[in-house]
Amino acid sequence: MGLILCFLFGITNFSCHRAVMESKHPFVEDTKLYFGQHIGKYAGYIFEFIILLGALVYNESFIFVLIYMTYTALNMTTAYLLLNNKL
């Protein structure tokens, strides 16, 4: 069950990340310019993948599933706020 939940949370995180990266929000554009010079254009996706991989490896422990669920909820909230110009 934990594996399925982590996989679904991963899909949610990647879709939120992509929507935010393509939103043309001024904060996101400035961040992409700054970090793009230092760590690369796709570093955010690599970071998301590493977090997903860690959650999938440790999915047998319910605490890791809860931590990843909390991360997903924060990610969704931030995406909602940025995409609806609340920030």
N, CA, C and O atoms as CSV, one atom per row, in Angstrom:
chain,resi,resn,atom,element,x,y,z
A,1,MET,N,N,0.825,-1.200,0.000
A,1,MET,CA,C,0.000,0.000,0.000
A,1,MET,C,C,0.864,1.257,0.000
A,1,MET,O,O,0.562,2.233,-0.686
A,2,GLY,N,N,1.951,1.218,0.784
A,2,GLY,CA,C,2.851,2.367,0.844
A,2,GLY,C,C,3.490,2.665,-0.497
A,2,GLY,O,O,3.679,3.826,-0.859
A,3,LEU,N,N,3.823,1.615,-1.233
A,3,LEU,CA,C,4.442,1.791,-2.542
A,3,LEU,C,C,3.488,2.496,-3.503
A,3,LEU,O,O,3.891,3.401,-4.233
A,4,ILE,N,N,2.241,2.083,-3.500
A,4,ILE,CA,C,1.242,2.709,-4.379
A,4,ILE,C,C,1.024,4.170,-3.992
A,4,ILE,O,O,0.947,5.040,-4.860
A,5,LEU,N,N,0.924,4.440,-2.688
A,5,LEU,CA,C,0.741,5.822,-2.233
A,5,LEU,C,C,1.924,6.692,-2.622
A,5,LEU,O,O,1.744,7.806,-3.115
A,6,CYS,N,N,3.137,6.187,-2.402
A,6,CYS,CA,C,4.324,6.963,-2.761
A,6,CYS,C,C,4.380,7.228,-4.264
A,6,CYS,O,O,4.761,8.317,-4.693
A,7,PHE,N,N,4.003,6.240,-5.054
A,7,PHE,CA,C,3.988,6.419,-6.502
A,7,PHE,C,C,2.981,7.500,-6.910
A,7,PHE,O,O,3.285,8.347,-7.750
A,8,LEU,N,N,1.793,7.471,-6.319
A,8,LEU,CA,C,0.780,8.491,-6.628
A,8,LEU,C,C,1.206,9.875,-6.148
A,8,LEU,O,O,0.972,10.873,-6.829
A,9,PHE,N,N,1.832,9.932,-4.972
A,9,PHE,CA,C,2.346,11.214,-4.488
A,9,PHE,C,C,3.444,11.731,-5.419
A,9,PHE,O,O,3.546,12.935,-5.654
A,10,GLY,N,N,4.252,10.834,-5.940
A,10,GLY,CA,C,5.310,11.233,-6.869
A,10,GLY,C,C,4.746,11.829,-8.148
A,10,GLY,O,O,5.254,12.833,-8.645
A,11,ILE,N,N,3.704,11.218,-8.678
A,11,ILE,CA,C,3.046,11.761,-9.871
A,11,ILE,C,C,2.499,13.153,-9.577
A,11,ILE,O,O,2.628,14.062,-10.396
A,12,THR,N,N,1.896,13.313,-8.421
A,12,THR,CA,C,1.356,14.613,-8.021
A,12,THR,C,C,2.463,15.648,-7.899
A,12,THR,O,O,2.310,16.779,-8.361
A,13,ASN,N,N,3.575,15.270,-7.281
A,13,ASN,CA,C,4.681,16.205,-7.109
A,13,ASN,C,C,5.277,16.641,-8.445
A,13,ASN,O,O,5.557,17.822,-8.650
A,14,PHE,N,N,5.469,15.680,-9.352
A,14,PHE,CA,C,6.021,16.026,-10.656
A,14,PHE,C,C,5.073,16.916,-11.450
A,14,PHE,O,O,5.521,17.840,-12.130
A,15,SER,N,N,3.769,16.654,-11.375
A,15,SER,CA,C,2.828,17.488,-12.124
A,15,SER,C,C,2.751,18.901,-11.531
A,15,SER,O,O,2.657,19.878,-12.274
A,16,CYS,N,N,2.789,19.013,-10.208
A,16,CYS,CA,C,2.822,20.343,-9.585
A,16,CYS,C,C,4.096,21.082,-9.954
A,16,CYS,O,O,4.062,22.276,-10.252
A,17,HIS,N,N,5.216,20.376,-9.937
A,17,HIS,CA,C,6.499,20.991,-10.271
A,17,HIS,C,C,6.500,21.500,-11.711
A,17,HIS,O,O,6.957,22.611,-11.983
A,18,ARG,N,N,5.996,20.697,-12.614
A,18,ARG,CA,C,5.961,21.112,-14.017
A,18,ARG,C,C,5.032,22.308,-14.229
A,18,ARG,O,O,5.366,23.232,-14.971
A,19,ALA,N,N,3.874,22.290,-13.581
A,19,ALA,CA,C,2.936,23.403,-13.724
A,19,ALA,C,C,3.541,24.702,-13.206
A,19,ALA,O,O,3.370,25.758,-13.815
A,20,VAL,N,N,4.235,24.624,-12.100
A,20,VAL,CA,C,4.865,25.823,-11.543
A,20,VAL,C,C,6.003,26.294,-12.439
A,20,VAL,O,O,6.153,27.494,-12.670
A,21,MET,N,N,6.798,25.369,-12.940
A,21,MET,CA,C,7.933,25.753,-13.790
A,21,MET,C,C,7.472,26.380,-15.099
A,21,MET,O,O,8.189,27.204,-15.668
A,22,GLU,N,N,6.301,26.013,-15.586
A,22,GLU,CA,C,5.792,26.564,-16.838
A,22,GLU,C,C,4.829,27.731,-16.631
A,22,GLU,O,O,4.222,28.203,-17.592
A,23,SER,N,N,4.682,28.200,-15.399
A,23,SER,CA,C,3.675,29.218,-15.092
A,23,SER,C,C,4.068,30.639,-15.486
A,23,SER,O,O,3.202,31.509,-15.581
A,24,LYS,N,N,5.344,30.888,-15.714
A,24,LYS,CA,C,5.853,32.242,-16.040
A,24,LYS,C,C,5.651,33.223,-14.886
A,24,LYS,O,O,5.622,34.434,-15.105
A,25,HIS,N,N,5.511,32.716,-13.663
A,25,HIS,CA,C,5.411,33.581,-12.484
A,25,HIS,C,C,6.763,34.281,-12.296
A,25,HIS,O,O,7.804,33.646,-12.467
A,26,PRO,N,N,6.770,35.574,-11.948
A,26,PRO,CA,C,8.045,36.299,-11.811
A,26,PRO,C,C,9.013,35.660,-10.812
A,26,PRO,O,O,10.217,35.613,-11.063
A,27,PHE,N,N,8.501,35.174,-9.694
A,27,PHE,CA,C,9.377,34.532,-8.710
A,27,PHE,C,C,10.032,33.289,-9.303
A,27,PHE,O,O,11.225,33.058,-9.108
A,28,VAL,N,N,9.256,32.496,-10.021
A,28,VAL,CA,C,9.769,31.265,-10.613
A,28,VAL,C,C,10.792,31.586,-11.700
A,28,VAL,O,O,11.830,30.931,-11.794
A,29,GLU,N,N,10.501,32.586,-12.513
A,29,GLU,CA,C,11.429,32.965,-13.580
A,29,GLU,C,C,12.758,33.460,-13.014
A,29,GLU,O,O,13.819,33.105,-13.529
A,30,ASP,N,N,12.710,34.271,-11.964
A,30,ASP,CA,C,13.946,34.749,-11.333
A,30,ASP,C,C,14.731,33.591,-10.728
A,30,ASP,O,O,15.956,33.538,-10.832
A,31,THR,N,N,14.024,32.675,-10.104
A,31,THR,CA,C,14.681,31.517,-9.499
A,31,THR,C,C,15.318,30.645,-10.568
A,31,THR,O,O,16.431,30.154,-10.378
A,32,LYS,N,N,14.631,30.442,-11.691
A,32,LYS,CA,C,15.199,29.634,-12.766
A,32,LYS,C,C,16.444,30.284,-13.340
A,32,LYS,O,O,17.413,29.594,-13.657
A,33,LEU,N,N,16.431,31.596,-13.476
A,33,LEU,CA,C,17.615,32.286,-13.989
A,33,LEU,C,C,18.800,32.133,-13.043
A,33,LEU,O,O,19.914,31.839,-13.479
A,34,TYR,N,N,18.560,32.333,-11.749
A,34,TYR,CA,C,19.649,32.263,-10.782
A,34,TYR,C,C,20.192,30.847,-10.633
A,34,TYR,O,O,21.393,30.621,-10.780
A,35,PHE,N,N,19.314,29.898,-10.344
A,35,PHE,CA,C,19.773,28.539,-10.108
A,35,PHE,C,C,20.161,27.825,-11.393
A,35,PHE,O,O,20.970,26.897,-11.364
A,36,GLY,N,N,19.599,28.239,-12.515
A,36,GLY,CA,C,19.952,27.626,-13.783
A,36,GLY,C,C,21.414,27.819,-14.133
A,36,GLY,O,O,22.022,26.963,-14.776
A,37,GLN,N,N,21.983,28.944,-13.710
A,37,GLN,CA,C,23.398,29.212,-13.968
A,37,GLN,C,C,24.290,28.327,-13.103
A,37,GLN,O,O,25.377,27.935,-13.528
A,38,HIS,N,N,23.838,28.016,-11.903
A,38,HIS,CA,C,24.691,27.336,-10.940
A,38,HIS,C,C,24.526,25.820,-10.922
A,38,HIS,O,O,25.517,25.093,-10.841
A,39,ILE,N,N,23.300,25.339,-10.997
A,39,ILE,CA,C,23.113,23.889,-10.849
A,39,ILE,C,C,22.425,23.243,-12.045
A,39,ILE,O,O,22.237,22.027,-12.052
A,40,GLY,N,N,22.054,24.000,-13.031
A,40,GLY,CA,C,21.496,23.412,-14.230
A,40,GLY,C,C,20.000,23.624,-14.372
A,40,GLY,O,O,19.297,23.958,-13.418
A,41,LYS,N,N,19.543,23.419,-15.586
A,41,LYS,CA,C,18.155,23.693,-15.950
A,41,LYS,C,C,17.171,22.693,-15.341
A,41,LYS,O,O,16.048,23.058,-14.994
A,42,TYR,N,N,17.584,21.452,-15.213
A,42,TYR,CA,C,16.675,20.395,-14.770
A,42,TYR,C,C,16.965,19.908,-13.348
A,42,TYR,O,O,16.564,18.804,-12.979
A,43,ALA,N,N,17.639,20.700,-12.570
A,43,ALA,CA,C,18.010,20.287,-11.211
A,43,ALA,C,C,16.774,20.060,-10.337
A,43,ALA,O,O,16.782,19.174,-9.483
A,44,GLY,N,N,15.721,20.841,-10.534
A,44,GLY,CA,C,14.504,20.660,-9.749
A,44,GLY,C,C,13.865,19.310,-9.989
A,44,GLY,O,O,13.377,18.673,-9.056
A,45,TYR,N,N,13.865,18.869,-11.244
A,45,TYR,CA,C,13.310,17.558,-11.557
A,45,TYR,C,C,14.175,16.439,-10.972
A,45,TYR,O,O,13.652,15.424,-10.513
A,46,ILE,N,N,15.474,16.624,-10.989
A,46,ILE,CA,C,16.376,15.633,-10.402
A,46,ILE,C,C,16.154,15.557,-8.897
A,46,ILE,O,O,16.137,14.469,-8.321
A,47,PHE,N,N,15.983,16.711,-8.262
A,47,PHE,CA,C,15.712,16.751,-6.828
A,47,PHE,C,C,14.402,16.027,-6.513
A,47,PHE,O,O,14.343,15.238,-5.570
A,48,GLU,N,N,13.353,16.291,-7.298
A,48,GLU,CA,C,12.070,15.600,-7.098
A,48,GLU,C,C,12.232,14.092,-7.254
A,48,GLU,O,O,11.653,13.318,-6.492
A,49,PHE,N,N,13.022,13.677,-8.245
A,49,PHE,CA,C,13.221,12.245,-8.476
A,49,PHE,C,C,13.964,11.593,-7.314
A,49,PHE,O,O,13.632,10.477,-6.913
A,50,ILE,N,N,14.959,12.277,-6.777
A,50,ILE,CA,C,15.710,11.726,-5.641
A,50,ILE,C,C,14.803,11.560,-4.424
A,50,ILE,O,O,14.875,10.552,-3.722
A,51,ILE,N,N,13.953,12.549,-4.180
A,51,ILE,CA,C,13.014,12.447,-3.057
A,51,ILE,C,C,12.031,11.296,-3.291
A,51,ILE,O,O,11.739,10.535,-2.369
A,52,LEU,N,N,11.524,11.168,-4.512
A,52,LEU,CA,C,10.612,10.059,-4.836
A,52,LEU,C,C,11.308,8.715,-4.668
A,52,LEU,O,O,10.734,7.778,-4.114
A,53,LEU,N,N,12.528,8.625,-5.140
A,53,LEU,CA,C,13.269,7.372,-5.012
A,53,LEU,C,C,13.473,6.986,-3.550
A,53,LEU,O,O,13.334,5.820,-3.181
A,54,GLY,N,N,13.803,7.971,-2.727
A,54,GLY,CA,C,13.950,7.708,-1.299
A,54,GLY,C,C,12.652,7.242,-0.669
A,54,GLY,O,O,12.649,6.328,0.155
A,55,ALA,N,N,11.550,7.869,-1.055
A,55,ALA,CA,C,10.249,7.465,-0.513
A,55,ALA,C,C,9.869,6.064,-0.970
A,55,ALA,O,O,9.290,5.299,-0.199
A,56,LEU,N,N,10.187,5.720,-2.212
A,56,LEU,CA,C,9.865,4.380,-2.704
A,56,LEU,C,C,10.717,3.308,-2.035
A,56,LEU,O,O,10.245,2.196,-1.801
A,57,VAL,N,N,11.964,3.634,-1.726
A,57,VAL,CA,C,12.842,2.660,-1.079
A,57,VAL,C,C,12.403,2.399,0.351
A,57,VAL,O,O,12.413,1.257,0.810
A,58,TYR,N,N,12.014,3.467,1.060
A,58,TYR,CA,C,11.648,3.334,2.472
A,58,TYR,C,C,10.133,3.322,2.687
A,58,TYR,O,O,9.660,3.769,3.732
A,59,ASN,N,N,9.372,2.824,1.727
A,59,ASN,CA,C,7.915,2.863,1.831
A,59,ASN,C,C,7.350,1.879,2.843
A,59,ASN,O,O,6.175,1.977,3.199
A,60,GLU,N,N,8.149,0.942,3.310
A,60,GLU,CA,C,7.641,-0.038,4.282
A,60,GLU,C,C,7.429,0.588,5.656
A,60,GLU,O,O,6.617,0.106,6.445
A,61,SER,N,N,8.155,1.653,5.936
A,61,SER,CA,C,7.979,2.364,7.197
A,61,SER,C,C,6.906,3.429,7.002
A,61,SER,O,O,7.048,4.315,6.158
A,62,PHE,N,N,5.853,3.341,7.771
A,62,PHE,CA,C,4.721,4.248,7.592
A,62,PHE,C,C,5.106,5.702,7.856
A,62,PHE,O,O,4.484,6.609,7.303
A,63,ILE,N,N,6.111,5.940,8.682
A,63,ILE,CA,C,6.529,7.311,8.976
A,63,ILE,C,C,7.090,7.988,7.724
A,63,ILE,O,O,6.880,9.184,7.525
A,64,PHE,N,N,7.800,7.239,6.880
A,64,PHE,CA,C,8.320,7.823,5.653
A,64,PHE,C,C,7.199,8.149,4.671
A,64,PHE,O,O,7.272,9.141,3.945
A,65,VAL,N,N,6.176,7.323,4.651
A,65,VAL,CA,C,5.014,7.614,3.803
A,65,VAL,C,C,4.323,8.884,4.295
A,65,VAL,O,O,3.901,9.710,3.485
A,66,LEU,N,N,4.204,9.046,5.604
A,66,LEU,CA,C,3.607,10.268,6.163
A,66,LEU,C,C,4.451,11.499,5.864
A,66,LEU,O,O,3.911,12.565,5.565
A,67,ILE,N,N,5.767,11.360,5.942
A,67,ILE,CA,C,6.653,12.487,5.623
A,67,ILE,C,C,6.496,12.870,4.155
A,67,ILE,O,O,6.407,14.052,3.824
A,68,TYR,N,N,6.461,11.875,3.282
A,68,TYR,CA,C,6.306,12.161,1.849
A,68,TYR,C,C,4.916,12.724,1.552
A,68,TYR,O,O,4.765,13.569,0.670
A,69,MET,N,N,3.907,12.262,2.280
A,69,MET,CA,C,2.561,12.814,2.115
A,69,MET,C,C,2.537,14.279,2.545
A,69,MET,O,O,1.901,15.102,1.887
A,70,THR,N,N,3.217,14.612,3.631
A,70,THR,CA,C,3.303,16.003,4.080
A,70,THR,C,C,4.038,16.854,3.060
A,70,THR,O,O,3.623,17.977,2.774
A,71,TYR,N,N,5.127,16.331,2.506
A,71,TYR,CA,C,5.868,17.038,1.463
A,71,TYR,C,C,4.971,17.298,0.249
A,71,TYR,O,O,5.006,18.381,-0.334
A,72,THR,N,N,4.177,16.306,-0.124
A,72,THR,CA,C,3.272,16.461,-1.255
A,72,THR,C,C,2.205,17.511,-0.971
A,72,THR,O,O,1.877,18.315,-1.843
A,73,ALA,N,N,1.665,17.507,0.240
A,73,ALA,CA,C,0.650,18.509,0.601
A,73,ALA,C,C,1.238,19.924,0.559
A,73,ALA,O,O,0.586,20.851,0.078
A,74,LEU,N,N,2.452,20.092,1.055
A,74,LEU,CA,C,3.099,21.402,0.994
A,74,LEU,C,C,3.395,21.808,-0.450
A,74,LEU,O,O,3.251,22.973,-0.819
A,75,ASN,N,N,3.805,20.843,-1.254
A,75,ASN,CA,C,4.081,21.099,-2.659
A,75,ASN,C,C,2.806,21.524,-3.392
A,75,ASN,O,O,2.835,22.454,-4.198
A,76,MET,N,N,1.692,20.847,-3.115
A,76,MET,CA,C,0.423,21.194,-3.752
A,76,MET,C,C,-0.060,22.575,-3.304
A,76,MET,O,O,-0.577,23.345,-4.114
A,77,THR,N,N,0.105,22.885,-2.029
A,77,THR,CA,C,-0.307,24.194,-1.515
A,77,THR,C,C,0.502,25.306,-2.155
A,77,THR,O,O,-0.054,26.326,-2.563
A,78,THR,N,N,1.798,25.119,-2.245
A,78,THR,CA,C,2.656,26.117,-2.870
A,78,THR,C,C,2.313,26.291,-4.350
A,78,THR,O,O,2.261,27.416,-4.848
A,79,ALA,N,N,2.083,25.194,-5.044
A,79,ALA,CA,C,1.709,25.285,-6.463
A,79,ALA,C,C,0.389,26.028,-6.625
A,79,ALA,O,O,0.252,26.859,-7.522
A,80,TYR,N,N,-0.576,25.738,-5.769
A,80,TYR,CA,C,-1.857,26.426,-5.827
A,80,TYR,C,C,-1.677,27.941,-5.611
A,80,TYR,O,O,-2.240,28.753,-6.346
A,81,LEU,N,N,-0.903,28.295,-4.617
A,81,LEU,CA,C,-0.697,29.713,-4.315
A,81,LEU,C,C,0.030,30.440,-5.449
A,81,LEU,O,O,-0.322,31.569,-5.790
A,82,LEU,N,N,1.023,29.805,-6.022
A,82,LEU,CA,C,1.750,30.441,-7.127
A,82,LEU,C,C,0.907,30.535,-8.403
A,82,LEU,O,O,0.911,31.562,-9.081
A,83,LEU,N,N,0.197,29.474,-8.720
A,83,LEU,CA,C,-0.576,29.458,-9.956
A,83,LEU,C,C,-1.793,30.371,-9.910
A,83,LEU,O,O,-2.269,30.817,-10.954
A,84,ASN,N,N,-2.302,30.655,-8.713
A,84,ASN,CA,C,-3.458,31.541,-8.579
A,84,ASN,C,C,-3.072,32.944,-8.125
A,84,ASN,O,O,-3.926,33.716,-7.688
A,85,ASN,N,N,-1.783,33.275,-8.229
A,85,ASN,CA,C,-1.254,34.600,-7.894
A,85,ASN,C,C,-1.623,35.039,-6.486
A,85,ASN,O,O,-1.940,36.207,-6.257
A,86,LYS,N,N,-1.582,34.116,-5.554
A,86,LYS,CA,C,-1.828,34.443,-4.151
A,86,LYS,C,C,-0.534,34.876,-3.457
A,86,LYS,O,O,-0.577,35.444,-2.366
A,87,LEU,N,N,0.601,34.613,-4.077
A,87,LEU,CA,C,1.892,35.019,-3.526
A,87,LEU,C,C,2.474,36.134,-4.334
A,87,LEU,O,O,3.565,36.615,-4.027
